[in-house]
Amino acid sequence: MSQATATTAHFAPNDLEAYWMPFSGNRAFKKAPRMIVGAKDMHYMSSDGRKLIDGCAGLWCVNAGHSREPIVAAIQKQAADLDYSPPFQYGNPKAFQVATRVAALAPGDLDHVFFANSGSEAVDTALKIALAFHNANGAGSRQRLIGRVRGYHGVGFGGISVGGMVANRKTFGPGLPGVDHLPTTYNKEQHAFSRGEPEWGAHLADELENIVALHDASTIAAVIVEPMSGSAGVLPSPIGYLQKLRQICDKHGILLIFDEVITGFGRLGYAFAAERYGVIPDMICFAKGVTSGTVPMGGVIARKHIYDAFMKGPEHMVELFHGYTYSAHPLACAAALATLKVYEDEKLFENALRLEGAFGDAIHGLKGLPNVVDIRTIGIAAAIDLAPSADGAGKRGYAAMEEAFHRQDILVRVSGDTIVLCPPIMITKDQIGEIADKAARVIRAVA
Ligand SMILES: Cc1ncc(COP(=O)(O)O)c(C=O)c1O
């Protein structure tokens, strides 16, 4: 830990009331806070001075590891050189460099990058581009958007409408009109304890044909899916599923959007899952790993024909009435360039691919521990489903998170009674063993 970290290690705020924490049990947290004050590489430091291994890359984002020197230095220098520049009608050189780098990492003719500041904004941007693209092509009747049950696409109104996680939708009104959903790809009987892409389930993509039959292709703009659903608990696409979706979308002139906010930048051993599956979507949403979580940045990579559809009319006119004050923020661009260089220099995507087997072995080794009812692994991502305890759904999961943080010195992500593990992809084989051992202790402790 740095000097600065050491001196702040015992700092704790004395009033927790004002901060309304996102996606958190505020009252439970404030009774027994899990306070983090420092980070380096694979570890966090808690406010009581303990070093915890990061089992969830922050929130699926710190792929390159924490507070890495080249990224820190790039952000510091950028803050001194150019703190902010307006992205509407003006440019900063690094924005163009990041776009070029990101486009080069994406397969096929995914050549153009539109910047946002988060996954949620990336998703709303992609959905809006899809609608505007059809409009620009004289197909304005294509207004329906198709998501998937158990999908997670952030928390904007667009994202929750196409998303399919019940709790994220049910208290927020009707959402966007004209949205439909494909069925989830997860089937416990067919998939339990599977590694990588399950063999069963490609046929579930055919459900898109039924949706087309119901609404007519002329009303459908786009389908959005995560190649691997992370937030719903690591649900990889079945073998052949994404290829089928691509074929059906092509047949009906429907755009296919991959939400790669989690799968982008190495989580599955490639820059993008699109490459792993050999399927080229029309747009890719990214965020998180592009800056290794250091400065907020998100965006959409669009294929050439999409960008070209907008590049007409008087040249001085705005082509797409969309953008954010902080699109391509200089600090985010500096962080992204430095992060992408770390991925390349340290061959971190390759590291994830090389260690996928060892990670899968270690986590599947937890099968048989008390209450473990399913385990799924792919890339450097795993979910361990625990049976709910008698006192209610989510109680065992919450207890697991508390046990992990306060007593086993590991940060895990918990969704209901599922423990999710998705550490930084700079991980070593020994650290995989350490994470699996700590997870085993947590699971036994909450039996
Ligand atoms: C697939 C996917 N899309 C979108 C988002 C939303 O990203 P953000 O929280 O940056 O808005 C997430 C966040 O986990 C995600 O997993």
The ligand as a Tripos MOL2 file, in Angstrom:
@<TRIPOS>MOLECULE
LIG
   16    16     1     0     0
SMALL
NO_CHARGES

@<TRIPOS>ATOM
      1 C1        -24.3370   -6.1310  -19.1700 C.3       1 LIG1
      2 C2        -24.4230   -4.8260  -18.4380 C.ar      1 LIG1
      3 N1        -24.9410   -3.7650  -19.0580 N.ar      1 LIG1
      4 C3        -25.0280   -2.5750  -18.4480 C.ar      1 LIG1
      5 C4        -24.5900   -2.4100  -17.1640 C.ar      1 LIG1
      6 C5        -24.7320   -1.0830  -16.4930 C.3       1 LIG1
      7 O1        -23.5230   -0.4710  -16.3030 O.3       1 LIG1
      8 P1        -23.4110    0.8210  -15.3430 P.3       1 LIG1
      9 O2        -23.6150    0.3230  -13.9550 O.co2     1 LIG1
     10 O3        -22.0040    1.3080  -15.6160 O.co2     1 LIG1
     11 O4        -24.4240    1.7950  -15.7780 O.co2     1 LIG1
     12 C6        -24.0290   -3.4880  -16.4810 C.ar      1 LIG1
     13 C7        -23.5530   -3.3440  -15.1050 C.2       1 LIG1
     14 O5        -23.1860   -4.2760  -14.4340 O.2       1 LIG1
     15 C8        -23.9670   -4.7360  -17.1280 C.ar      1 LIG1
     16 O6        -23.4900   -5.8190  -16.5180 O.3       1 LIG1
@<TRIPOS>BOND
     1     1     2 1
     2     2     3 ar
     3     2    15 ar
     4     3     4 ar
     5     4     5 ar
     6     5     6 1
     7     5    12 ar
     8     6     7 1
     9     7     8 1
    10     8     9 2
    11     8    10 1
    12     8    11 1
    13    12    13 1
    14    12    15 ar
    15    13    14 2
    16    15    16 1
@<TRIPOS>SUBSTRUCTURE
     1 LIG1         1 GROUP 0 **** ****
